[in-house]
């Protein structure tokens, strides 16, 4: 049986691009353009994962997150946003992953697969605040002509950019 992913984003181009990508990867996809539509379409027993933008008309992404997790705390949710400074809130809320736009597509696909394979106990621990395992992915900076400013993904991890999920959350939570 195919896994079903709900994509909630007010940008039609983002929704359609993600639909095509996810269908090509073998997933069924449900699309919603705003918070109330997402809540109306959400079926706890049929949606396996949600990709959720924060900047939604009608009901904010955080409101959708709260309502959906009250219906199904085991649902893996990936926040996809253009907003910065959301990591502390995402970690405190127990979000599975936070990805800042523009999205790193290979990383998004890997994150989806990892979250779908994650044991329910780990999701509950993250949601309850017992385990701080929110994954965070920021876009790579634009290439610089200054060689001293050019960093690979690995180097960014060492200097506070893309790090392992555990050390990144620890830094974002003020040394937790």
Buried (B, 14 or more C-beta within 10 A) or exposed (E): EEBBBBBBBBBEEBBEBBBEBBEEEEBBBBBBBBBBBBBEBBEEEEBBBBBBBBEBEBBBBBBBBEBBBEEBBEBBBBBBBEBEEBBBBBBEBBBBBBBBBEBBEEBBBEBBEBBBEBEEEBBBBBBEEEBBBBBBBBBBEEEEEEEEEEBEEEEBBEEEBBBEBEEBBBBBBEEE
